[in-house]
Amino acid sequence: MQNKNKINRVSRLWKKLGPGLITGASDDDPSGIATYSQAGASFGLSTLWTALITFPLMAAIQEMCARIGLVTATGLTGTLKKHYPRSVLYLLVVFSFPAIVMNIGADIAGMGAVGNLLFPQIDATFFSIGFTVILIVSIVVLPYQKIASMLKYLCIVLLVYVLVPFLYKQDWLTILKNTLVPHITFTKEYVSILVGILGTTISPYLFFWQANMEVEEVKQRKRKVMVNKKIIQDMKDDVDFGMLLSNVVMFFIILTSGTVLFNGNIHQINTVEQAALALRPLAGNFAYILFAAGIIGTGFLAIPVLSGSLSYIFCETFDWQEGLDKKFHEARIFYIIIAISLILGLSLNYIGITPIQALIYSAILYGVTAPVLIAIILHICNNKVVMGEFTNGTRSNILGVITLVLMSVAAITLLYLELF
């Protein structure tokens, strides 16, 4: 009886989880895995503490975005369009488009390269093209509920990164110390990786996706939903769980590379396939296969989120029909933008832009837009005209302002390091 109750509780929790879980899990895309692997390989365990710091910050911002979607029944772009100057919106579109496309390109390249590692007889190009085709067809053909369900179950793939460190002997006392006690070295390399971690965990495209997915969930209920405290609390639980999963996975990837690669004198990781390949002789075949397979799974999870968020941004900006709940003939432009973003991302690898360059460029563009967006999100969430009784509380405002300051400092630092 006790076991049955536990199963029922887990089942109820799983049903409650949705947009927040998918958003958090998609944050650990192949590009993010490359960043976390580089952090561990370069600096061992000294960046583990960032997983604790970033969790409440990203949870606070994503909860605000989700609340905007629920209360206004409009995506973040639509809310911006209604309450802010068009110039701000167009500026965000201009910066978001290349940033997201380059992020997609880096992820597709990473998936293709890892596919080639697992099956060397097949060229990485064929894997990249094959994955792109599968993604486009799946997004266009499958209904929203099917896509949401697939993305939700793909989140389970992330658990492989929790398993990998346990396949290698660990000093858990040292791990605990580095997790709880921040260690900062004021060098260009260390500051760069901190900025990279911040930019990877708190990414603007997730803001748009989160708000739009809450709107999609409301649409699926087939009736007008009156937002109340219970709905808001369920959304918060979903977002908190998703962001916690994201940061747990980030923690274990840094832990894996910080013990296996760093201790094996491998300190430079530029791509995800390098991280996977470097694990093989040091941690064994099983750890290598798990790590590599996880990269492909996270790509299938993150790329629909990236391309979907971009399409929502464009369609809400120009009043085009949009929504994953619609069939292709009902929202042609919406699905065409998704397909174009994937094809452009795929093509970047064949016009001289390497995955690492794409990551750098997208990080700069995200860095420029993130502080502006966070400031606007804070302003919206404190506006009673827009949010009614569901404006920010003190805790949300404190965490939001801390995030705004950190992301602003990160953006300035990133621009300085790249330019000078």
SEDO-995113 format. One line per 3 residues: their letters; for each residue x, y, z of N, C-alpha, C. Coordinates in steps of 0.05 Angstrom, whole numbers, plus 5000, padded with zeros to 4 digits. Atoms other than C-alpha are relative to their C-alpha. Layout:
N
a = X/Y/Z/X/Y/Z/X/Y/Z | ...
// end
This chain:
420
mqn = 5017/4976/5000/5000/5000/5000/5017/5025/5000 | 4982/4977/4998/5057/5047/5018/5013/5005/4973 | 4987/4998/5026/5092/5032/4952/4981/5012/4979
knk = 5020/4990/5019/5027/5045/4914/4997/5030/5004 | 5003/4972/4995/5020/5113/4948/5024/5016/4989 | 4976/4986/5011/5092/5131/4930/4999/5002/4970
inr = 5002/5000/5029/5080/5111/4858/4979/5021/4991 | 5021/4980/5007/5016/5154/4857/5011/5028/5003 | 4989/4973/4996/5054/5214/4885/5019/5007/4977
vsr = 4981/4996/5023/5109/5206/4832/4985/5005/4974 | 5016/4997/5024/5056/5199/4778/4987/5028/4999 | 5013/4973/4999/5020/5263/4802/5021/5021/4994
lwk = 4978/4981/5005/5087/5300/4803/5007/5001/4970 | 4992/5002/5028/5104/5276/4733/4979/5014/4982 | 5021/4986/5016/5037/5300/4706/5000/5030/5004
klg = 4998/4972/4994/5047/5367/4739/5022/5014/4985 | 4977/4989/5014/5114/5376/4705/4994/5004/4970 | 5005/4994/5028/5115/5407/4636/5019/5020/4989
pgl = 4983/4980/5012/5142/5472/4607/5026/5006/5016 | 4976/4994/4984/5189/5485/4666/5021/4978/4998 | 4982/5023/5002/5219/5415/4663/5015/5001/4973
itg = 4988/5000/5027/5230/5419/4587/5019/5024/4996 | 4982/4976/5003/5259/5490/4590/5026/4996/5015 | 4976/5004/4984/5307/5472/4646/5019/4979/4987
asd = 4984/5021/5012/5330/5408/4612/5012/5008/4974 | 4989/4991/5026/5339/5441/4544/5024/5019/5003 | 4977/4982/4995/5388/5490/4577/5026/4984/4999
ddp = 4976/5017/5001/5437/5431/4581/5004/4988/4972 | 4997/5009/5028/5446/5428/4505/5029/4994/4994 | 4971/5007/5006/5510/5404/4470/5019/5024/5004
sgi = 4983/4976/4996/5536/5476/4472/5006/5004/5029 | 4996/4998/4971/5525/5479/4547/5018/4979/5011 | 4983/5021/4991/5557/5412/4557/5029/5006/4994
aty = 4972/4993/5007/5619/5437/4520/5011/5021/5019 | 4991/4980/4981/5622/5498/4566/5006/4989/5027 | 4995/5012/4973/5615/5457/4630/5024/4982/4999
sqa = 4977/5018/5002/5666/5406/4605/5026/5016/5000 | 4976/4983/5000/5715/5462/4591/5006/5011/5028 | 4997/4989/4973/5703/5491/4661/5014/4979/5018
gas = 4988/5021/4984/5720/5424/4693/5028/4993/4992 | 4974/5008/5010/5778/5407/4648/5021/5021/5006 | 4981/4978/4996/5811/5476/4657/5006/5005/5030
fgl = 4997/4991/4972/5799/5488/4731/4992/4979/5021 | 5007/5021/4981/5782/5421/4762/4973/5004/5013 | 5026/4998/4986/5728/5426/4815/4994/5029/5010
stl = 5002/4973/4988/5737/5501/4829/4976/5016/4990 | 5024/4985/5010/5674/5521/4789/4974/4985/5008 | 5023/5014/4992/5627/5471/4822/4979/5017/5014
wta = 5018/4982/4984/5598/5526/4867/4981/5016/4982 | 5018/4984/5017/5568/5561/4806/4973/4986/4996 | 5025/5014/5002/5514/5507/4803/4980/5008/5022
lit = 5017/4991/4978/5488/5529/4871/4991/5029/4996 | 5006/4971/5003/5491/5604/4854/4980/5004/4978 | 5017/4995/5023/5457/5600/4786/4972/4989/5003
fpl = 5026/5012/4998/5399/5556/4808/4978/5020/5008 | 5022/4982/4992/5358/5608/4847/4996/5023/4980 | 5002/4977/5018/5374/5662/4796/4984/4992/4975
maa = 5014/5008/5024/5351/5624/4734/4971/4991/5007 | 5027/5007/4992/5291/5596/4772/4982/5024/5003 | 5015/4975/4995/5269/5666/4791/4992/5013/4973
iqe = 5006/4988/5025/5274/5693/4720/4981/4984/4983 | 5018/5017/5016/5241/5633/4687/4972/5000/5012 | 5027/4999/4988/5184/5636/4738/4986/5025/4992
mca = 5012/4974/5009/5172/5709/4720/4990/4997/4972 | 5009/5004/5028/5169/5691/4646/4976/4982/4998 | 5023/5018/5000/5121/5634/4660/4975/5014/5010
rig = 5023/4985/4989/5077/5679/4702/4989/5020/4980 | 5009/4981/5021/5075/5731/4646/4983/4985/4980 | 5015/5016/5020/5052/5676/4598/4972/4992/5011
lvt = 5025/5009/4988/4998/5650/4646/4980/5024/5004 | 5018/4978/4994/4970/5718/4667/4990/5015/4975 | 5007/4984/5024/4971/5753/4599/4989/4982/4978
atg = 5008/5019/5022/4956/5690/4557/5014/5008/4974 | 4984/4991/5023/5009/5720/4510/5029/4994/5006 | 4972/5005/4997/5081/5703/4497/5015/5026/5008
ltg = 4984/4977/4991/5137/5749/4521/5002/5021/4978 | 4998/4981/5022/5144/5780/4452/4975/5016/4997 | 5026/4986/5002/5070/5796/4449/4996/5021/5022
tlk = 5002/4982/4977/5073/5828/4518/5018/5024/4995 | 4982/4978/5007/5134/5869/4497/4988/5019/4979 | 5012/4985/5022/5099/5891/4434/4977/5018/5009
khy = 5024/4985/4990/5037/5914/4472/5008/5023/5018 | 4995/4980/4979/5071/5953/4527/5027/5015/4997 | 4975/4987/5003/5139/5975/4501/5004/5011/4971
prs = 4995/4990/5027/5167/6015/4441/5008/4978/4981 | 4993/5020/5021/5172/5976/4376/5030/4998/4996 | 4970/4999/5005/5246/5997/4371/5014/4980/5018
vly = 4988/5019/4981/5262/5955/4433/4995/4971/4990 | 5007/5027/5010/5226/5894/4404/5017/4993/4975 | 4986/5006/5024/5259/5900/4336/5030/4996/5005
llv = 4972/5003/4992/5328/5908/4369/5005/4972/5010 | 4997/5027/4989/5317/5843/4407/4997/4979/4978 | 5003/5018/5022/5294/5808/4343/5027/4998/4984
vfs = 4975/4999/5015/5357/5831/4307/5023/4985/5013 | 4979/5014/4985/5402/5804/4362/4994/4971/5004 | 5007/5028/4994/5363/5741/4376/5003/4981/4976
fpa = 4999/5018/5023/5360/5714/4305/5027/4988/4995 | 4974/5013/5005/5435/5705/4292/5010/4984/5024 | 4991/5014/4976/5448/5684/4364/4988/4972/5001
ivm = 5013/5026/4998/5397/5628/4363/5008/4982/4977 | 4991/5016/5024/5416/5605/4292/5028/4988/5005 | 4973/5010/4995/5489/5600/4312/5001/4979/5022
nig = 5002/5020/4978/5470/5562/4376/4990/4974/4988 | 5010/5024/5014/5430/5513/4333/5022/4987/4984 | 4978/5011/5016/5489/5506/4286/5021/4986/5016
adi = 4980/5013/4982/5537/5490/4343/4990/4974/5011 | 5012/5024/4990/5489/5439/4371/4998/4978/4979 | 5002/5020/5022/5477/5404/4304/5028/4989/4994
agm = 4973/5009/5005/5552/5402/4292/5010/4981/5022 | 4992/5017/4978/5563/5372/4361/4987/4973/4999 | 5014/5025/5003/5510/5319/4350/5012/4983/4977
gav = 4989/5014/5023/5539/5301/4282/5028/4988/5006 | 4973/5009/4993/5610/5296/4309/5000/4977/5019 | 5002/5022/4980/5589/5252/4367/4988/4975/4987
gnl = 5010/5022/5015/5548/5208/4320/5023/4985/4986 | 4977/5011/5014/5612/5198/4280/5019/4985/5020 | 4983/5013/4979/5650/5180/4345/4989/4972/5006
lfp = 5013/5026/4993/5599/5125/4361/5000/4981/4977 | 5000/5017/5024/5596/5100/4289/5019/5012/4979 | 4979/4988/5016/5663/5119/4256/4997/4996/4970
qid = 5003/5006/5029/5643/5087/4189/4982/5020/4986 | 5019/4980/5011/5590/5142/4179/5011/5028/5005 | 4988/4973/4998/5615/5212/4164/4982/5018/5018
atf = 5015/4981/4982/5594/5268/4214/4980/5016/4984 | 5018/4985/5017/5562/5306/4156/4973/4986/4996 | 5025/5015/5004/5511/5251/4144/4983/5000/5026
fsi = 5014/4999/4974/5494/5250/4218/4986/5027/5003 | 5010/4973/4996/5485/5326/4220/4975/5004/4982 | 5022/4997/5019/5440/5326/4158/4976/4982/5008
gft = 5021/5018/4991/5401/5265/4183/4985/5010/5024 | 5012/4990/4976/5389/5295/4251/4982/5025/4994 | 5015/4976/5008/5366/5361/4219/4973/4992/4987
vil = 5025/5008/5014/5316/5326/4174/4980/4988/5020 | 5018/5012/4980/5288/5284/4232/4987/5021/5017 | 5011/4979/4983/5279/5346/4274/4979/5017/4985
ivs = 5020/4984/5015/5244/5386/4219/4974/4985/4996 | 5024/5016/5005/5197/5330/4201/4984/4995/5026 | 5014/5005/4974/5181/5315/4275/4984/5024/5009
ivv = 5012/4976/4990/5166/5387/4292/4975/5008/4983 | 5021/4992/5018/5123/5399/4230/4976/4980/5001 | 5020/5021/5004/5085/5333/4228/4985/4994/5027
lpy = 5012/5009/4975/5073/5316/4302/4984/5022/5013 | 5016/4980/4985/5018/5352/4343/5015/5008/5025 | 4986/4989/4977/5038/5394/4403/5002/4980/5023
qki = 5000/5018/4977/5018/5343/4456/5021/4978/4996 | 4980/5021/5006/5062/5290/4422/5028/5012/5003 | 4973/4987/4997/5121/5339/4417/5007/5005/5029
asm = 4995/4994/4972/5113/5361/4489/5006/4974/5016 | 4995/5026/4986/5109/5288/4512/5028/4989/4994 | 4974/5010/5008/5171/5269/4472/5022/5016/5013
lky = 4980/4983/4987/5210/5329/4499/5002/4993/5030 | 5001/5006/4972/5188/5311/4569/5015/4975/5006 | 4986/5026/4995/5213/5239/4564/5029/5002/4992
lci = 4972/4997/5007/5277/5262/4530/5016/5012/5024 | 4986/4989/4977/5293/5299/4595/5013/4978/5017 | 4989/5023/4984/5307/5230/4626/5028/4995/4990
vll = 4973/5004/5011/5368/5227/4580/5021/5014/5017 | 4981/4985/4984/5401/5279/4624/5011/4985/5024 | 4992/5015/4976/5405/5229/4681/5026/4984/4995
vyv = 4974/5014/5005/5464/5195/4645/5023/5015/5011 | 4978/4984/4990/5507/5253/4667/5003/4999/5030 | 4999/5004/4971/5489/5240/4739/5014/4973/5006
lvp = 4988/5026/4996/5512/5168/4731/5030/4999/4995 | 4972/5002/5009/5579/5181/4697/5021/5003/5022 | 4979/4996/4979/5619/5208/4758/5002/4976/5019
fly = 4999/5023/4982/5601/5145/4798/5014/4976/4988 | 4985/5021/5013/5638/5103/4747/5030/5004/5004 | 4972/4991/4996/5703/5137/4770/5003/5006/5030
kqd = 4996/4995/4972/5733/5141/4840/5001/5029/5006 | 5003/4972/4994/5716/5207/4873/5008/5006/5029 | 4995/4990/4973/5740/5247/4934/4977/5018/5008
wlt = 5025/4986/4995/5672/5268/4960/5003/5023/5020 | 4996/4978/4981/5699/5312/5016/5010/5025/4985 | 4990/4978/5016/5738/5355/4966/4977/5011/4982
ilk = 5022/4991/5017/5676/5357/4921/4981/5018/5017 | 5018/4984/4982/5633/5382/4980/5012/5027/5006 | 4987/4975/4993/5684/5435/4998/4998/5020/4976
ntl = 5001/4983/5024/5687/5462/4926/4972/5008/4992 | 5028/4994/5006/5611/5461/4921/4991/5023/5018 | 5010/4982/4980/5599/5501/4985/5017/5025/5003
vph = 4981/4977/4997/5660/5548/4985/5009/5010/4973 | 4992/4989/5026/5667/5592/4923/5030/5005/4999 | 4971/4995/5004/5738/5595/4896/5002/5015/4973
itf = 4998/4983/5024/5752/5652/4847/5029/5008/4995 | 4973/4992/5008/5817/5664/4810/4997/5023/4980 | 5004/4977/5017/5822/5733/4779/5020/5000/4976
tke = 4985/5001/5025/5852/5712/4713/4981/5002/4977 | 5018/4997/5023/5825/5724/4643/4986/4973/4994 | 5011/5026/5007/5814/5649/4632/4978/4992/5019
yvs = 5020/5008/4980/5776/5638/4697/4975/5017/4998 | 5023/4982/5003/5733/5700/4690/4984/4994/4974 | 5014/5008/5025/5718/5679/4618/4982/4977/5003
ilv = 5016/5024/4996/5693/5611/4640/4976/5006/5018 | 5023/4992/4983/5649/5643/4695/4979/5014/4983 | 5018/4985/5018/5619/5690/4643/4986/4980/4981
gil = 5011/5020/5017/5609/5630/4597/4978/4983/5014 | 5019/5016/4985/5573/5590/4651/4974/5017/5005 | 5024/4983/4996/5527/5649/4667/4984/5003/4975
gtt = 5013/4997/5025/5511/5660/4594/4986/4975/4990 | 5012/5026/5008/5497/5586/4583/4976/4993/5017 | 5022/5007/4982/5451/5578/4643/4977/5019/4998
isp = 5021/4980/5000/5412/5643/4637/5000/5012/4971 | 5000/4993/5028/5398/5648/4562/4974/5012/4991 | 5024/4986/5008/5348/5696/4530/4979/4983/4986
ylf = 5019/5016/5015/5317/5644/4484/4981/4984/5019 | 5016/5015/4980/5293/5606/4546/4977/5018/5011 | 5021/4982/4990/5254/5668/4569/4976/4999/4982
fwq = 5022/5000/5019/5213/5669/4506/4985/4973/4999 | 5012/5027/5001/5202/5594/4504/4983/4995/5024 | 5015/5006/4976/5179/5590/4576/4973/5014/5000
anm = 5026/4985/5000/5125/5644/4568/4981/4987/4979 | 5017/5011/5022/5100/5614/4502/4990/4972/5007 | 5009/5027/4993/5097/5543/4530/4978/5001/5020
eve = 5022/4997/4981/5053/5566/4587/4974/5007/4985 | 5023/4994/5017/5006/5596/4535/4990/4976/4986 | 5007/5025/5015/5007/5531/4495/4986/4981/5019
evk = 5013/5018/4981/4990/5491/4558/4971/5009/5006 | 5027/4990/4995/4930/5536/4572/4982/4994/4976 | 5015/5006/5025/4907/5527/4499/4991/4971/5000
qrk = 5006/5028/5001/4909/5452/4507/4977/4992/5018 | 5022/5006/4982/4858/5455/4563/4973/5006/4987 | 5024/4996/5016/4807/5477/4510/4980/5019/5013
rkv = 5019/4981/4988/4776/5529/4555/5015/5022/5014 | 4988/4977/4987/4789/5596/4588/5008/4992/5029 | 4991/5007/4973/4830/5585/4651/5004/5025/5017
mvn = 4996/4977/4982/4824/5634/4708/5024/4994/5017 | 4975/5004/4985/4893/5642/4738/4994/5004/5029 | 5003/4997/4971/4893/5630/4812/5026/4991/5014
kki = 4975/5005/4985/4944/5617/4867/5009/4971/4996 | 4993/5028/5004/4941/5541/4857/5015/4996/4973 | 4987/5002/5026/4958/5547/4783/5027/5013/5000
iqd = 4974/4987/4997/5014/5596/4799/5020/4982/5015 | 4983/5018/4984/5041/5548/4852/5009/4976/4985 | 4993/5023/5017/5038/5488/4805/5022/5008/4980
mkd = 4981/4991/5020/5076/5529/4753/5028/5004/5014 | 4974/4996/4986/5129/5549/4805/5014/4973/5006 | 4989/5026/4995/5138/5476/4825/5013/4988/4975
dvd = 4990/5010/5026/5147/5457/4752/5026/5014/4992 | 4977/4985/5007/5197/5513/4739/5024/4994/5019 | 4978/5006/4981/5237/5500/4803/5012/4972/4995
fgm = 4991/5027/5005/5241/5425/4787/5017/5000/4975 | 4985/4999/5026/5264/5440/4715/5027/5013/5004 | 4975/4986/4996/5317/5490/4737/5019/4984/5018
lls = 4983/5017/4983/5341/5443/4792/5013/4978/4984 | 4989/5022/5017/5349/5386/4742/5023/5011/4982 | 4980/4988/5017/5387/5433/4696/5027/5005/5015
nvv = 4975/4994/4985/5436/5454/4750/5013/4975/5012 | 4989/5026/4991/5444/5383/4778/5017/4988/4977 | 4985/5011/5023/5465/5360/4708/5025/5016/4995
mff = 4977/4983/5003/5511/5420/4701/5022/4993/5021 | 4982/5007/4978/5542/5402/4769/5015/4975/4993 | 4988/5026/5004/5555/5330/4749/5018/5000/4975
iil = 4982/4999/5023/5585/5348/4681/5026/5014/5008 | 4976/4987/4990/5634/5396/4714/5016/4981/5018 | 4987/5019/4982/5648/5342/4766/5014/4978/4983
tsg = 4988/5021/5017/5661/5289/4712/5026/5010/4987 | 4976/4989/5013/5709/5333/4672/5020/5010/5019 | 4982/4989/4979/5738/5364/4735/5016/4979/5014
tvl = 4984/5022/4987/5760/5296/4762/5014/4983/4978 | 4988/5018/5020/5771/5253/4700/5019/5014/4982 | 4983/4986/5020/5798/5303/4649/5022/5016/5013
fng = 4980/4983/4986/5832/5352/4696/5022/4984/5012 | 4980/5017/4987/5867/5297/4735/5016/4984/4979 | 4986/5014/5022/5886/5264/4668/5016/5019/4983
nih = 4984/4979/5014/5922/5329/4648/4989/5008/4972 | 5013/4990/5025/5871/5345/4593/4985/5025/5009 | 5010/4974/4990/5857/5419/4604/4987/5017/4978
qin = 5012/4983/5022/5832/5444/4536/4979/4984/4986 | 5022/5013/5014/5763/5423/4511/4985/5022/4985 | 5013/4980/5016/5734/5463/4454/4972/4991/4990
tve = 5025/5011/5011/5677/5417/4431/4991/4976/5017 | 5011/5022/4984/5632/5364/4461/5012/4973/4992 | 4988/5026/5008/5662/5308/4419/5028/4996/5012
qaa = 4974/5002/4986/5731/5325/4449/4996/4991/5028 | 5005/5008/4972/5701/5318/4518/4993/4971/5002 | 5007/5028/5001/5670/5251/4501/5024/4982/4995
lal = 4976/5016/5008/5733/5225/4467/5021/4999/5022 | 4980/4999/4979/5778/5247/4524/4993/4982/5023 | 5009/5017/4977/5736/5207/4574/5007/4971/4995
rpl = 4998/5029/5007/5746/5141/4537/5024/4986/5013 | 4977/5014/4988/5818/5123/4558/5002/5003/5030 | 4997/4994/4971/5810/5153/4628/4978/4988/5017
agn = 5023/5009/4984/5740/5131/4651/4988/4974/4989 | 5010/5025/5011/5727/5071/4606/4979/5004/4979 | 5018/5000/5022/5682/5054/4548/4971/5007/5008
fay = 5027/4996/4992/5617/5054/4587/4994/5029/5005 | 5003/4971/4994/5626/5125/4613/5000/5016/4975 | 4997/4986/5026/5647/5148/4543/4974/4997/4984
ilf = 5025/5004/5015/5585/5117/4510/4977/5015/5012 | 5021/4986/4987/5538/5145/4562/5002/5030/4995 | 4996/4971/5004/5568/5215/4556/4993/5008/4972
aag = 5005/4993/5028/5566/5214/4480/4971/4997/4992 | 5028/5003/5007/5496/5186/4474/4982/5022/5012 | 5014/4978/4987/5472/5239/4523/5001/5025/4984
iig = 4997/4976/5016/5498/5293/4477/4979/5000/4977 | 5020/5002/5022/5454/5269/4419/4972/5004/5011 | 5026/4997/4988/5394/5263/4465/4994/5029/5008
tgf = 5004/4972/4993/5403/5334/4492/4996/5018/4976 | 5003/4985/5025/5409/5360/4421/4971/4998/4990 | 5028/5004/5009/5341/5330/4403/4981/5014/5019
lai = 5017/4985/4981/5313/5363/4466/5003/5030/4996 | 4995/4971/5000/5345/5432/4458/4994/5014/4974 | 5003/4987/5026/5341/5446/4383/4971/5008/4995
pvl = 5028/4991/5004/5264/5446/4380/4994/5024/5018 | 5004/4977/4983/5266/5495/4439/5012/5025/4988 | 4987/4978/5013/5316/5540/4404/4985/5010/4976
sgs = 5014/4992/5025/5281/5540/4336/4971/5009/5006 | 5027/4992/4993/5212/5544/4368/4999/5028/5013 | 5000/4973/4987/5230/5605/4411/5005/5021/4979
lsy = 4994/4981/5021/5258/5640/4349/4974/5005/4983 | 5024/4997/5017/5194/5626/4309/4978/5015/5016 | 5020/4985/4983/5150/5651/4367/5007/5030/5000
ifc = 4992/4972/5000/5191/5715/4369/4992/5014/4975 | 5007/4988/5026/5182/5729/4295/4970/5002/4996 | 5029/5001/5006/5109/5709/4290/4984/5019/5018
etf = 5014/4980/4983/5087/5750/4351/5007/5028/4993 | 4992/4973/5008/5127/5809/4326/4984/5010/4976 | 5012/4992/5025/5094/5810/4258/4971/4990/4997
dwq = 5028/5009/5000/5025/5782/4277/4994/4978/4981 | 5004/5024/5017/5033/5717/4239/4988/4978/5018 | 5011/5022/4986/4995/5655/4259/5023/4983/5012
egl = 4978/5016/4988/5038/5615/4309/4988/4980/5020 | 5007/5019/4980/5036/5556/4355/5005/4971/4992 | 4995/5029/5005/5059/5484/4360/4974/4984/5001
dkk = 5026/5013/4999/4986/5467/4372/4986/5000/4973 | 5013/4997/5027/4969/5487/4300/5013/4981/4980 | 4989/5016/5022/4977/5444/4238/5014/5018/4981
fhe = 4983/4985/5019/5024/5464/4182/4984/5020/4984 | 5016/4982/5017/4969/5494/4138/4988/5023/5015 | 5011/4978/4983/4944/5536/4197/5021/5020/5008
ari = 4978/4982/4992/5012/5567/4213/5025/4995/4983 | 4978/5007/5018/5056/5558/4152/5026/5015/5006 | 4976/4983/4995/5103/5616/4167/5014/4991/5025
fyi = 4989/5009/4975/5113/5592/4238/5019/4975/4996 | 4985/5024/5004/5137/5523/4215/5023/5004/4980 | 4979/4994/5020/5176/5551/4156/5024/5013/5014
iia = 4978/4987/4985/5216/5595/4204/5016/4980/5015 | 4986/5021/4986/5232/5534/4246/5018/4984/4981 | 4984/5015/5020/5256/5496/4184/5024/5016/4990
isl = 4978/4983/5009/5297/5555/4159/5022/5003/5021 | 4980/4997/4979/5331/5564/4226/5017/4975/5003 | 4984/5025/4998/5352/5491/4227/5019/4997/4975
ilg = 4984/5002/5025/5376/5493/4154/5023/5020/5001 | 4979/4980/4998/5415/5557/4167/5021/4991/5021 | 4981/5010/4979/5445/5527/4231/5018/4978/4989
lsl = 4985/5022/5012/5466/5465/4192/5021/5012/4980 | 4982/4989/5021/5497/5508/4136/5024/5015/5011 | 4978/4985/4988/5541/5548/4184/5026/4984/4999
nyi = 4976/5017/4998/5588/5489/4189/5014/4996/4973 | 4989/5004/5026/5599/5490/4114/5007/5027/4986 | 4992/4974/5011/5612/5565/4104/5023/5013/5015
git = 4976/4990/4987/5673/5571/4148/4997/5008/5029 | 5004/4993/4971/5641/5584/4217/5001/4974/5016 | 4997/5024/4984/5666/5531/4265/4981/5000/5024
piq = 5018/5000/4976/5623/5507/4324/5010/5017/5023 | 4990/4984/4978/5669/5542/4374/4997/5030/4994 | 5006/4972/5008/5663/5608/4334/4971/5007/5004
ali = 5029/4996/4997/5588/5600/4332/4992/5004/5029 | 5005/4998/4971/5588/5590/4408/5008/5028/5010 | 4990/4974/4991/5630/5653/4419/4981/5023/4991
ysa = 5017/4979/5011/5587/5696/4373/4972/5000/5013 | 5027/5002/4987/5521/5671/4403/5002/5009/5029 | 4996/4992/4972/5549/5682/4473/5001/5031/5002
ily = 4998/4971/5000/5565/5755/4456/4972/5012/4996 | 5026/4989/5006/5496/5767/4426/4980/4995/5023 | 5016/5006/4976/5461/5732/4485/5008/5019/5023
gvt = 4990/4983/4979/5504/5773/4532/4990/5028/4998 | 5010/4973/5004/5482/5838/4501/4970/5002/5005 | 5030/4999/4997/5407/5821/4501/4990/4992/5027
apv = 5010/5010/4974/5401/5785/4568/4995/5022/5020 | 5006/4979/4980/5408/5846/4614/4976/5017/4993 | 5023/4983/5009/5359/5887/4572/4974/4985/5005
lia = 5024/5016/4996/5309/5830/4573/4992/4996/5029 | 5006/5004/4972/5316/5817/4647/4989/5025/5013 | 5010/4974/4990/5305/5891/4662/4971/5003/4992
iil = 5028/4997/5010/5241/5890/4619/4982/4980/5014 | 5016/5020/4986/5217/5825/4651/4994/5009/5029 | 5005/4989/4973/5226/5856/4720/4979/5022/5000
hic = 5019/4978/5002/5188/5918/4698/4972/4990/4995 | 5027/5012/5006/5130/5877/4669/4989/4987/5026 | 5009/5015/4977/5126/5834/4732/4994/5017/5024
nnk = 5007/4981/4979/5120/5895/4776/4978/5020/4991 | 5020/4983/5011/5067/5928/4732/4972/4989/5005 | 5027/5010/4993/4997/5919/4762/4981/5001/4977
vvm = 5017/4998/5023/4965/5941/4697/5002/4974/4983 | 4996/5025/5016/4995/5879/4662/4995/4976/5017 | 5000/5025/4984/5000/5829/4720/4978/4999/5021
gef = 5021/5000/4981/4942/5849/4764/5010/4993/5028 | 4992/5007/4973/4948/5815/4832/5025/4982/5001 | 4978/5019/5001/5005/5770/4808/5027/5013/4993
tng = 4974/4987/5003/5062/5820/4810/5021/4987/5017 | 4977/5012/4986/5130/5803/4838/4998/5004/5031 | 4996/4997/4971/5141/5791/4912/5028/5010/5005
trs = 4974/4989/4993/5202/5817/4949/5023/4981/4992 | 4980/5020/5007/5241/5752/4939/5006/4999/4970 | 4996/5000/5029/5230/5752/4864/5015/5024/4990
nil = 4986/4975/5008/5252/5824/4858/5029/5000/5008 | 4972/5001/4991/5315/5813/4899/5017/4982/4982 | 4985/5019/5018/5336/5752/4858/5001/5011/4972
gvi = 4999/4988/5026/5317/5788/4794/5020/5022/4997 | 4981/4978/5001/5359/5849/4810/5029/4989/5001 | 4973/5012/4998/5419/5805/4830/5007/4988/4972
tlv = 4995/5012/5026/5411/5768/4763/5007/5022/4980 | 4995/4978/5019/5407/5834/4725/5028/5011/5003 | 4973/4989/4995/5471/5860/4758/5021/4981/4990
lms = 4980/5020/5009/5509/5795/4747/5002/4997/4970 | 5000/5003/5029/5488/5789/4674/5010/5025/4987 | 4989/4975/5011/5505/5862/4662/5030/5001/5002
vaa = 4971/5001/4995/5574/5853/4692/5012/4979/4981 | 4990/5021/5018/5582/5788/4651/5001/5010/4972 | 5001/4990/5027/5562/5823/4587/5023/5020/4995
itl = 4978/4981/5002/5611/5880/4598/5027/4986/4999 | 4975/5015/4999/5666/5831/4617/5005/4984/4974 | 4998/5016/5025/5652/5787/4556/5009/5018/4977
lyl = 4993/4982/5022/5655/5846/4508/5029/5010/5003 | 4972/4991/4995/5720/5871/4541/5020/4979/4992 | 4981/5022/5005/5753/5803/4537/5002/4994/4970
elf = 5000/5006/5028/5732/5793/4464/5013/5023/4983 | 4991/4977/5016/5750/5864/4440/5029/5007/5007 | 4974/4990/4992/5813/5878/4481/5019/4978/5010
// end
